[in-house]
Amino acid sequence: MKGLNSVTDYWDTEEHLLENPKREASGAREVTEAVQVDAGAKADAGFKTFKPYRDYACRIKGGALASVQANFIRAWDRAGGDTRFDHTEIPSALQREGAPGANSSVQIIRTQPDEKDKTAKEMYFVATDVAAAATGYLYIENQYFQYQEWSERLIQARKNVMARWKAAAAKGCRTKGDMPLLHVFVVIPVPERAQMVPRTYDALAVLGQQSGMTGQSTFIEQENKKTYTGVMCDEMGNSTGALYTKPAVVEFANDIDKPSVDALEKKYGLKVAVAMLQTSALDKGRMRYREIYIHSKLLLVDDSFFSLGSANLNQRSMAVDSEINLATNDANKAANLRQKIWGKLSGGTVKGKSGSPSDIAKAFFDWMEIMKQNVIRKEGSESLNGFLLPLRDNRSATQRLG
């Protein structure tokens, strides 16, 4: 159950090795698709195989398979599939393979414009509202973090929570130490195209996390410093007759309320960490680093809920493309996922223990420290501890794609 592509250039292991002979040979494609992941750095195309690749897959048992099969049947029929294919008996046969002793539920949610189904968007929003009302965590690992509407939803939900808390605090029932904090862990790749940079910037800026988009931040700052006279002039100061206006992406970004890290905590009770992933290894006597491309779409909430599937956090996945996810309240699997994933990303040092608010707060602090130390390690040509680094993208663009 996942949007996995069954071709060799999407193959990898949990170790995300710098090079792996089982990954497809890169050739010229690696040169054209390589992205700059550090300010001023040039894309290193000297690898033999495609870059490390991160994704998930799972197997569904029981009644939820009927929904998966129904989705397939309707898509098959819309596409004019072979009518000789007898699909009427498959759901009942699949349902007989149940999950003994299961104490959780599984729902199949989709984006299917042909059927006006936007339950994927509804799931993201409802899960975010639930997370915002608690003092736990929200973990997002996603290929495209470009959905500004989701960031705004999170901020609004936290505004509501903080308003209720402040009202109670004013009555003497709460102290500053009781302030509810939600820890948000975001793991994303640098946008695969420069034209996707502005939407990523905007989605992060709502959460006060735009600083990692160094190129777009610098571009916006420089444009805002310019004096706009209404006409463009040449190098000699002579009017060219052309109107000179700020790029639309700059005007759009200027309208976003960008909270500082301090304000994010005090006003909204939010702590947000944004990471990208890289792997490291000695190669012919020198330490080398390589982006781990994130194709996964995973949402974890408070060890009580998770969703996995093909839906990205962008406009297309929420409204236009055909997407399918599972959503489940299996607490055991959610907790196991959190411990396994965080452990792998942090080099085995950060797992969040029992998942209590204090454990999550400690995990967040350690997560941030690992990212800081990995920056220092990389500057010193040392191996990284796990894969975590602060998001950095030095590109800028005026087109909002995604």
C-alpha positions as CSV (number, residue, x, y, z in Angstrom):
1,M,0.0,0.0,0.0
2,K,2.1,2.9,-1.2
3,G,3.0,4.9,-4.3
4,L,6.2,2.9,-4.8
5,N,7.5,2.9,-8.3
6,S,8.6,-0.6,-9.3
7,V,11.8,0.3,-11.1
8,T,15.4,-0.1,-10.1
9,D,16.3,3.6,-9.7
10,Y,13.8,3.8,-6.8
11,W,15.4,0.9,-4.9
12,D,17.3,1.4,-1.6
13,T,17.7,0.0,1.9
14,E,17.3,1.6,5.4
15,E,21.0,2.1,5.6
16,H,20.9,4.6,2.6
17,L,24.5,3.9,1.6
18,L,26.4,6.5,-0.3
19,E,26.7,4.1,-3.2
20,N,25.0,0.8,-3.7
21,P,25.6,-1.5,-6.7
22,K,22.0,-2.7,-6.6
23,R,20.8,0.9,-7.3
24,E,20.6,1.7,-11.0
25,A,23.6,3.3,-12.6
26,S,23.1,7.1,-12.8
27,G,24.8,8.2,-16.0
28,A,23.8,11.6,-17.2
29,R,20.5,11.7,-15.3
30,E,22.3,12.3,-12.0
31,V,24.0,15.4,-13.4
32,T,20.8,17.0,-14.7
33,E,18.7,16.1,-11.6
34,A,21.2,16.8,-8.9
35,V,20.2,19.6,-6.5
36,Q,22.3,22.0,-4.5
37,V,21.7,21.3,-0.9
38,D,24.1,23.7,0.7
39,A,24.5,27.4,0.1
40,G,27.3,27.9,-2.5
41,A,27.8,24.2,-3.0
42,K,28.0,22.6,-6.4
43,A,26.1,19.5,-7.1
44,D,28.4,16.5,-6.9
45,A,27.7,14.3,-9.9
46,G,30.7,12.0,-9.3
47,F,28.6,9.0,-8.2
48,K,28.0,5.8,-10.2
49,T,24.5,5.0,-9.0
50,F,21.3,7.0,-8.3
51,K,21.1,8.8,-5.0
52,P,19.7,7.1,-1.9
53,Y,16.0,6.9,-1.8
54,R,13.5,6.9,1.1
55,D,10.1,5.4,1.0
56,Y,7.7,3.1,2.9
57,A,5.4,0.2,2.1
58,C,2.9,-1.8,4.1
59,R,0.4,-4.7,3.7
60,I,-3.2,-4.4,4.5
61,K,-5.3,-7.2,5.8
62,G,-9.0,-7.5,6.5
63,G,-12.1,-5.4,5.5
64,A,-10.1,-2.3,4.3
65,L,-9.1,-4.3,1.3
66,A,-12.6,-4.0,-0.1
67,S,-12.1,-0.2,-0.3
68,V,-8.8,-0.6,-2.0
69,Q,-10.3,-3.1,-4.5
70,A,-13.3,-0.8,-5.1
71,N,-10.9,2.0,-5.9
72,F,-9.0,-0.1,-8.3
73,I,-12.2,-1.4,-10.0
74,R,-13.6,2.1,-10.6
75,A,-10.2,3.4,-11.9
76,W,-10.0,0.3,-14.2
77,D,-13.4,0.9,-15.6
78,R,-12.8,4.7,-16.1
79,A,-9.7,3.8,-18.1
80,G,-11.6,1.4,-20.3
81,G,-9.8,-1.7,-18.9
82,D,-10.4,-5.1,-20.4
83,T,-14.0,-6.1,-19.6
84,R,-13.0,-9.7,-19.6
85,F,-11.4,-9.1,-16.2
86,D,-13.7,-10.6,-13.6
87,H,-13.3,-8.5,-10.5
88,T,-16.6,-9.1,-8.7
89,E,-15.4,-12.0,-6.4
90,I,-12.1,-10.5,-5.3
91,P,-13.2,-8.3,-2.4
92,S,-14.9,-11.1,-0.5
93,A,-12.0,-13.4,-1.0
94,L,-9.5,-10.8,0.3
95,Q,-11.7,-10.0,3.3
96,R,-11.5,-13.5,4.6
97,E,-7.8,-13.0,5.4
98,G,-8.4,-10.9,8.5
99,A,-6.1,-9.6,11.2
100,P,-6.7,-11.7,14.3
101,G,-6.9,-9.8,17.6
102,A,-6.8,-6.4,15.9
103,N,-8.0,-3.6,18.2
104,S,-7.7,-0.8,15.8
105,S,-9.5,0.5,12.7
106,V,-8.2,1.3,9.2
107,Q,-9.7,3.7,6.7
108,I,-8.8,4.2,3.1
109,I,-8.8,7.8,2.2
110,R,-8.3,9.3,-1.2
111,T,-8.1,12.3,-3.6
112,Q,-10.2,11.3,-6.6
113,P,-11.4,14.4,-8.5
114,D,-13.5,12.2,-10.8
115,E,-15.6,11.2,-7.8
116,K,-15.2,14.5,-5.9
117,D,-13.4,12.6,-3.1
118,K,-11.1,14.8,-1.0
119,T,-10.9,12.7,2.1
120,A,-7.1,12.8,2.0
121,K,-7.3,16.6,2.6
122,E,-9.9,16.0,5.3
123,M,-7.7,13.5,7.0
124,Y,-4.7,15.8,7.1
125,F,-6.8,18.6,8.5
126,V,-8.7,16.5,11.1
127,A,-5.4,14.8,12.3
128,T,-3.8,18.2,12.6
129,D,-6.7,19.6,14.6
130,V,-6.4,16.6,17.0
131,A,-2.7,17.0,17.3
132,A,-3.0,20.7,17.9
133,A,-5.3,20.1,20.9
134,A,-2.8,17.9,22.7
135,T,0.7,18.3,24.1
136,G,2.4,15.6,22.0
137,Y,4.0,15.6,18.6
138,L,3.3,15.8,14.9
139,Y,5.7,14.0,12.6
140,I,5.6,14.7,8.8
141,E,7.9,13.1,6.3
142,N,6.8,14.2,2.8
143,Q,8.2,14.5,-0.7
144,Y,6.5,17.9,-1.3
145,F,6.0,20.2,1.6
146,Q,4.2,23.0,-0.4
147,Y,0.7,23.2,1.1
148,Q,0.5,26.6,2.7
149,E,-3.2,25.9,3.6
150,W,-2.1,23.0,5.9
151,S,0.5,25.3,7.7
152,E,-2.3,27.9,8.2
153,R,-4.6,25.2,9.6
154,L,-2.0,24.2,12.2
155,I,-1.4,27.8,13.2
156,Q,-5.2,28.5,13.5
157,A,-5.7,25.3,15.5
158,R,-3.0,26.3,17.9
159,K,-4.4,29.8,18.2
160,N,-7.6,28.2,19.4
161,V,-5.8,26.0,21.9
162,M,-3.7,28.9,23.3
163,A,-6.8,31.1,23.6
164,R,-8.5,28.5,25.8
165,W,-5.3,28.0,27.9
166,K,-4.8,31.8,28.4
167,A,-8.5,32.1,29.5
168,A,-7.9,29.4,32.1
169,A,-4.6,30.8,33.2
170,A,-6.2,34.2,33.8
171,K,-8.5,32.6,36.3
172,G,-5.5,31.4,38.2
173,C,-5.8,27.7,37.2
174,R,-2.6,27.6,35.1
175,T,1.0,28.7,35.2
176,K,3.5,29.3,32.4
177,G,4.9,25.8,33.1
178,D,1.5,24.4,32.2
179,M,1.5,25.9,28.7
180,P,0.7,23.2,26.2
181,L,3.5,22.7,23.7
182,L,3.2,20.8,20.5
183,H,6.4,19.5,18.9
184,V,6.4,19.4,15.1
185,F,9.0,17.4,13.3
186,V,9.2,18.0,9.5
187,V,11.5,15.9,7.3
188,I,11.5,16.9,3.6
189,P,13.9,17.0,0.7
190,V,15.1,20.2,-1.0
191,P,12.5,20.8,-3.7
192,E,13.4,18.8,-6.8
193,R,12.8,21.8,-9.1
194,A,13.7,25.4,-8.5
195,Q,10.2,26.4,-9.5
196,M,8.9,24.5,-6.4
197,V,11.1,26.7,-4.1
198,P,8.5,29.6,-3.6
199,R,5.6,27.3,-2.5
200,T,8.0,25.5,-0.1
201,Y,9.2,28.8,1.2
202,D,5.6,30.0,1.7
203,A,4.5,26.8,3.5
204,L,7.5,27.0,5.8
205,A,7.2,30.8,6.4
206,V,3.7,30.4,7.9
207,L,5.5,28.3,10.6
208,G,8.4,30.7,10.9
209,Q,10.8,28.2,9.3
210,Q,11.7,30.0,6.0
211,S,15.3,30.6,7.0
212,G,16.4,27.3,5.5
213,M,15.3,28.5,2.1
214,T,18.3,30.7,1.9
215,G,18.1,31.5,-1.8
216,Q,14.5,32.6,-1.8
217,S,14.9,34.5,1.5
218,T,17.8,36.5,0.1
219,F,16.0,37.1,-3.2
220,I,12.9,38.4,-1.4
221,E,15.1,40.6,0.9
222,Q,16.9,42.1,-2.1
223,E,13.7,42.8,-4.0
224,N,12.2,44.5,-1.0
225,K,15.2,46.8,-0.7
226,K,14.7,48.1,-4.3
227,T,13.1,51.4,-4.9
228,Y,10.2,51.0,-7.2
229,T,9.6,54.1,-9.3
230,G,7.0,52.5,-11.6
231,V,9.3,52.3,-14.6
232,M,12.5,50.3,-15.4
233,C,15.7,52.1,-16.2
234,D,18.9,51.0,-17.9
235,E,22.4,51.2,-16.4
236,M,22.6,54.9,-17.4
237,G,19.5,55.8,-15.5
238,N,17.4,56.3,-18.7
239,S,13.8,55.1,-18.7
240,T,13.2,52.0,-20.8
241,G,9.5,52.7,-20.8
242,A,8.8,49.3,-19.2
243,L,6.9,49.1,-15.9
244,Y,8.9,47.8,-13.0
245,T,7.0,46.0,-10.3
246,K,7.9,43.5,-7.6
247,P,7.6,39.9,-8.6
248,A,4.3,38.3,-7.6
249,V,6.1,35.7,-5.4
250,V,7.7,38.5,-3.4
251,E,4.3,40.3,-2.9
252,F,2.8,37.0,-1.9
253,A,5.6,36.3,0.6
254,N,5.3,39.8,2.1
255,D,1.7,39.1,3.1
256,I,2.6,36.1,5.1
257,D,2.8,36.5,8.9
258,K,6.2,35.0,9.7
259,P,6.4,34.3,13.4
260,S,9.9,34.2,15.0
261,V,10.9,31.1,16.9
262,D,10.2,32.8,20.2
263,A,6.8,34.1,19.0
264,L,6.0,30.6,17.7
265,E,6.3,29.2,21.1
266,K,4.8,32.0,23.1
267,K,1.9,32.8,20.8
268,Y,1.1,29.3,19.5
269,G,2.8,26.9,21.8
270,L,4.7,25.4,18.9
271,K,8.2,24.1,18.5
272,V,9.1,23.2,14.9
273,A,12.1,21.4,13.5
274,V,12.7,21.1,9.7
275,A,15.2,18.6,8.5
276,M,16.6,17.2,5.3
277,L,18.5,14.0,5.1
278,Q,22.0,13.2,3.9
279,T,24.2,10.2,4.1
280,S,28.0,10.1,4.5
281,A,30.9,7.8,4.0
282,L,34.5,7.6,3.1
283,D,35.1,7.3,-0.6
284,K,38.6,6.9,-1.9
285,G,40.1,8.5,1.1
286,R,37.8,11.4,1.5
287,M,34.5,12.0,3.3
288,R,31.6,12.5,0.9
289,Y,28.0,13.5,1.5
290,R,24.9,12.8,-0.5
291,E,21.2,13.8,-0.4
292,I,18.7,11.1,0.6
293,Y,15.8,11.8,-1.7
294,I,12.5,11.6,0.2
295,H,9.6,10.1,-1.7
296,S,7.7,9.0,1.4
297,K,4.4,10.5,2.6
298,L,4.0,9.7,6.3
299,L,2.1,11.4,9.0
300,L,2.4,10.4,12.7
301,V,0.4,11.9,15.5
302,D,1.0,11.3,19.3
303,D,1.6,7.6,19.0
304,S,-2.1,7.2,18.4
305,F,-2.6,7.7,14.6
306,F,-0.7,7.5,11.4
307,S,-1.3,7.7,7.7
308,L,0.8,6.3,4.9
309,G,0.2,6.4,1.1
310,S,0.7,8.5,-2.0
311,A,-0.7,11.9,-0.9
312,N,1.8,14.7,-0.8
313,L,1.3,17.9,1.1
314,N,0.7,20.0,-2.0
315,Q,-2.2,21.4,-4.0
316,R,-2.1,18.7,-6.6
317,S,-2.3,15.8,-4.1
318,M,-5.1,17.5,-2.1
319,A,-7.3,18.4,-5.0
320,V,-6.2,17.3,-8.5
321,D,-4.3,14.0,-8.7
322,S,-5.5,10.5,-7.9
323,E,-4.1,9.6,-4.5
324,I,-4.8,6.9,-1.9
325,N,-3.7,6.5,1.7
326,L,-4.5,4.4,4.7
327,A,-5.3,6.0,8.0
328,T,-5.3,4.0,11.2
329,N,-5.5,4.5,14.9
330,D,-3.3,1.5,15.7
331,A,-1.4,2.9,18.7
332,N,1.1,0.1,18.9
333,K,2.2,0.4,15.3
334,A,2.3,4.2,15.5
335,A,4.6,4.1,18.6
336,N,6.8,1.4,16.9
337,L,7.1,3.5,13.8
338,R,8.1,6.6,15.7
339,Q,10.8,4.7,17.7
340,K,12.1,2.9,14.6
341,I,12.1,5.9,12.3
342,W,13.5,8.5,14.7
343,G,16.2,6.0,15.8
344,K,17.3,5.4,12.2
345,L,17.4,9.1,11.4
346,S,19.3,10.1,14.5
347,G,21.9,7.3,14.4
348,G,20.1,5.4,17.1
349,T,20.2,8.1,19.8
350,V,16.8,9.7,19.6
351,K,13.7,7.5,19.8
352,G,11.4,9.4,22.1
353,K,11.2,6.6,24.7
354,S,7.7,6.2,25.9
355,G,6.3,9.1,23.9
356,S,5.2,11.1,27.0
357,P,5.2,14.9,26.7
358,S,8.5,15.1,28.6
359,D,10.1,12.4,26.4
360,I,9.0,14.1,23.2
361,A,10.3,17.5,24.5
362,K,13.7,15.8,25.2
363,A,13.7,14.1,21.8
364,F,13.0,17.5,20.1
365,F,15.9,19.1,21.9
366,D,18.2,16.2,21.0
367,W,17.0,16.2,17.4
368,M,17.9,19.9,17.1
369,E,21.3,19.3,18.7
370,I,22.1,16.4,16.3
371,M,21.3,18.7,13.3
372,K,23.6,21.4,14.7
373,Q,26.4,18.9,15.4
374,N,26.0,17.4,11.9
375,V,26.6,20.8,10.3
376,I,29.8,21.1,12.3
377,R,30.8,17.5,11.4
378,K,30.2,18.2,7.7
379,E,32.2,21.4,7.8
380,G,35.0,19.3,9.4
381,S,34.7,16.5,6.8
382,E,33.6,14.0,9.5
383,S,30.9,11.4,9.2
384,L,27.4,12.4,10.1
385,N,25.6,11.0,13.2
386,G,22.6,9.5,11.4
387,F,21.1,11.5,8.5
388,L,19.7,14.7,10.0
389,L,20.7,18.1,8.8
390,P,18.9,21.5,8.9
391,L,17.1,22.1,5.6
392,R,19.2,24.3,3.3
393,D,18.3,25.4,-0.3
394,N,20.2,28.2,-1.9
395,R,18.0,28.5,-5.0
396,S,15.4,31.0,-5.8
397,A,12.6,31.3,-8.3
398,T,9.7,33.6,-9.4
399,Q,7.4,30.8,-10.5
400,R,5.2,29.1,-8.0
401,L,5.0,25.5,-9.1
402,G,3.4,22.8,-7.0
